[in-house]
C-alpha cells in the first residue's frame, strides 16, 4: 500500500494531484485512523501511469521517452 508521499514518488505526480484524484473519487483510497491514505499500487498505476522516463531503443540509439497520463495530453 502507498501513502500520498510514496504514491507521488512512485508515479512522479505531485501529492496534491493525487489527493485531488482521491477527493474527486477518480482514485480509490482508504483513509486510516491515523489520517493517512492507503492507496493500492494497482489502483494508483491505473489512474496515474508512470511519468518517469522509460528507455527506448530505435535503430540502436537509446532515447528517453516520457509516458504521461492520457488525460494530461491536450
C-alpha positions, 0 to 999 in steps of 0.5 A: 500500500502507498501513502500520498508521499510514496504514491507521488514518488512512485508515479512522479505526480505531485501529492496534491494531484493525487489527493485531488484524484482521491477527493474527486473519487477518480482514485480509490483510497482508504483513509486510516485512523491515523489520517493517512491514505492507503492507496493500492499500487494497482489502483494508483498505476491505473489512474496515474501511469508512470511519468518517469522516463522509460528507455527506448531503443530505435535503430540502436540509439537509446532515447528517453521517452516520457509516458504521461497520463492520457488525460494530461495530453491536450 
